[in-house]
Amino acid sequence: MRTNEEAIMNYKFDGAKVFFTSDTHFNHVNIIGFCSRPFKNVNEMNETLIANWNRVVGVDDIVFHLGDFCLGGSAEWTNVLNRLNGKIYLIVGNHDIKNLRQVYYDRFEAILMQMHIEIGKQKIYLNHCPFLCYILGNCLATFTPARIIRVKMHQD
């Protein structure tokens, strides 16, 4: 894992191998009820999320996880991380802060509070918290976790 935030803040990636997700909440029993997730228990949720992830993400693909990755201690995090495909960049969410442990830092490409990346000519700001708006050149972008909605601004 990279620890120098300045070195990681501006990265360029090939869009064909890049995926974005957030709020998986692995091992979070209460998220099933809070968010009406269609699972009987946390084990079923974890297994389904891992299977779906690995069906889409290849071993060498890049995944930006925009926070609230997992609950629990080192054993729970390690169990999930050992089974997921891809090179994962974790943008820390509010639930991750209290659960991060040094023992699995090396499982991530980087662990950051925020990140600026480029995919092709598209500049993207990554953060767990939703933003009302963020100006990128002549484009107004509205950000929410795991998705970006772009709206062209009128040039007068």
C-alpha positions as CSV (number, residue, x, y, z in Angstrom):
1,M,0.0,0.0,0.0
2,R,1.2,3.5,-0.8
3,T,1.3,5.8,2.2
4,N,2.5,9.1,0.5
5,E,-0.8,10.8,-0.3
6,E,0.9,13.4,-2.5
7,A,2.2,10.7,-4.8
8,I,-1.2,9.0,-5.2
9,M,-3.4,12.1,-5.7
10,N,-3.1,12.3,-9.5
11,Y,-3.3,9.0,-11.2
12,K,-4.2,8.1,-14.8
13,F,-6.0,4.8,-15.5
14,D,-7.2,2.8,-18.5
15,G,-11.0,3.0,-18.3
16,A,-11.5,-0.5,-19.7
17,K,-10.2,-2.1,-16.5
18,V,-11.6,0.3,-13.9
19,F,-14.6,-0.2,-11.7
20,F,-16.3,1.9,-9.0
21,T,-18.4,0.8,-6.0
22,S,-19.2,1.8,-2.5
23,D,-21.1,0.9,0.6
24,T,-20.7,-2.9,0.4
25,H,-20.8,-3.1,4.2
26,F,-19.5,-6.6,4.4
27,N,-20.2,-8.2,7.8
28,H,-22.7,-5.4,8.7
29,V,-25.7,-7.3,10.1
30,N,-27.9,-4.2,10.5
31,I,-27.4,-2.8,7.0
32,I,-29.8,-5.6,5.7
33,G,-32.7,-4.0,7.6
34,F,-31.5,-0.3,7.3
35,C,-31.3,-0.5,3.5
36,S,-33.9,-3.3,2.8
37,R,-31.2,-5.5,1.3
38,P,-32.8,-8.8,0.0
39,F,-30.8,-11.2,2.2
40,K,-31.8,-13.5,5.1
41,N,-28.5,-13.0,7.0
42,V,-25.1,-11.4,6.8
43,N,-23.4,-14.6,5.5
44,E,-25.8,-14.7,2.5
45,M,-25.2,-11.0,1.8
46,N,-21.4,-11.4,2.0
47,E,-21.4,-14.5,-0.3
48,T,-23.6,-12.8,-2.8
49,L,-21.6,-9.6,-2.9
50,I,-18.3,-11.5,-3.3
51,A,-19.7,-13.7,-6.1
52,N,-21.2,-10.7,-7.9
53,W,-17.9,-8.8,-7.5
54,N,-15.7,-11.6,-8.8
55,R,-18.1,-12.3,-11.7
56,V,-17.4,-8.7,-13.0
57,V,-13.9,-7.8,-11.7
58,G,-10.8,-9.6,-13.0
59,V,-7.7,-10.3,-11.0
60,D,-5.8,-7.4,-12.6
61,D,-8.7,-4.9,-12.8
62,I,-8.7,-1.7,-10.8
63,V,-11.5,-1.1,-8.3
64,F,-12.1,2.1,-6.5
65,H,-14.2,1.4,-3.4
66,L,-15.7,4.7,-2.2
67,G,-16.0,3.7,1.4
68,D,-18.0,1.7,4.0
69,F,-16.2,-1.5,2.8
70,C,-16.5,-3.8,5.8
71,L,-17.3,-4.0,9.5
72,G,-15.5,-6.2,12.0
73,G,-11.9,-6.8,13.0
74,S,-8.9,-8.1,11.1
75,A,-10.3,-11.6,10.6
76,E,-13.4,-10.4,9.0
77,W,-11.6,-7.9,6.7
78,T,-9.0,-10.4,5.8
79,N,-11.6,-13.1,5.0
80,V,-13.3,-10.8,2.5
81,L,-10.1,-9.3,1.0
82,N,-8.6,-12.7,0.4
83,R,-11.6,-13.6,-1.8
84,L,-12.0,-10.4,-3.9
85,N,-10.6,-10.0,-7.4
86,G,-8.9,-6.8,-8.4
87,K,-6.5,-4.2,-7.2
88,I,-8.5,-2.2,-4.7
89,Y,-8.1,1.5,-3.8
90,L,-10.1,2.3,-0.7
91,I,-11.5,5.8,-0.2
92,V,-12.3,5.7,3.5
93,G,-15.9,5.9,4.6
94,N,-17.3,6.7,8.0
95,H,-17.7,3.0,8.9
96,D,-14.1,2.2,7.8
97,I,-12.3,4.6,10.1
98,K,-12.9,2.6,13.3
99,N,-12.3,-0.7,11.6
100,L,-9.0,-0.1,9.7
101,R,-6.1,-2.2,10.9
102,Q,-2.5,-2.2,9.8
103,V,-2.5,-6.0,9.4
104,Y,-4.4,-5.7,6.1
105,Y,-3.2,-2.3,4.8
106,D,-1.0,-4.1,2.2
107,R,-4.2,-5.7,0.7
108,F,-5.1,-2.3,-0.8
109,E,-3.2,-0.4,-3.5
110,A,-3.9,2.7,-1.4
111,I,-6.1,3.8,1.5
112,L,-7.0,7.5,1.3
113,M,-9.7,10.0,2.4
114,Q,-10.0,11.3,-1.1
115,M,-8.4,11.0,-4.5
116,H,-8.2,12.7,-7.9
117,I,-7.9,10.4,-10.9
118,E,-8.0,10.6,-14.7
119,I,-9.5,8.0,-17.0
120,G,-8.8,9.1,-20.5
121,K,-9.4,12.8,-20.5
122,Q,-12.0,12.6,-17.8
123,K,-11.0,14.0,-14.4
124,I,-12.7,12.4,-11.4
125,Y,-12.7,13.4,-7.8
126,L,-13.3,10.4,-5.4
127,N,-14.7,10.8,-1.9
128,H,-17.1,8.9,0.3
129,C,-19.2,11.8,1.3
130,P,-21.7,13.2,-1.2
131,F,-21.0,16.7,-2.6
132,L,-23.6,19.1,-3.9
133,C,-21.3,20.2,-6.6
134,Y,-17.7,20.4,-7.6
135,I,-16.4,22.4,-10.5
136,L,-14.2,20.6,-13.2
137,G,-13.2,23.1,-15.8
138,N,-16.4,24.1,-17.8
139,C,-18.4,21.2,-16.4
140,L,-20.5,21.0,-13.2
141,A,-20.4,17.6,-11.7
142,T,-22.6,16.3,-8.9
143,F,-21.1,13.5,-6.9
144,T,-22.7,10.8,-4.8
145,P,-21.1,7.7,-3.6
146,A,-20.4,5.2,-6.4
147,R,-21.8,7.3,-9.2
148,I,-21.2,10.6,-11.0
149,I,-23.8,12.7,-12.7
150,R,-22.4,15.3,-15.2
151,V,-24.3,18.3,-16.5
152,K,-22.8,20.7,-19.1
153,M,-22.8,24.3,-18.0
154,H,-23.9,27.0,-20.4
155,Q,-21.1,29.2,-21.6
156,D,-22.4,32.8,-22.0
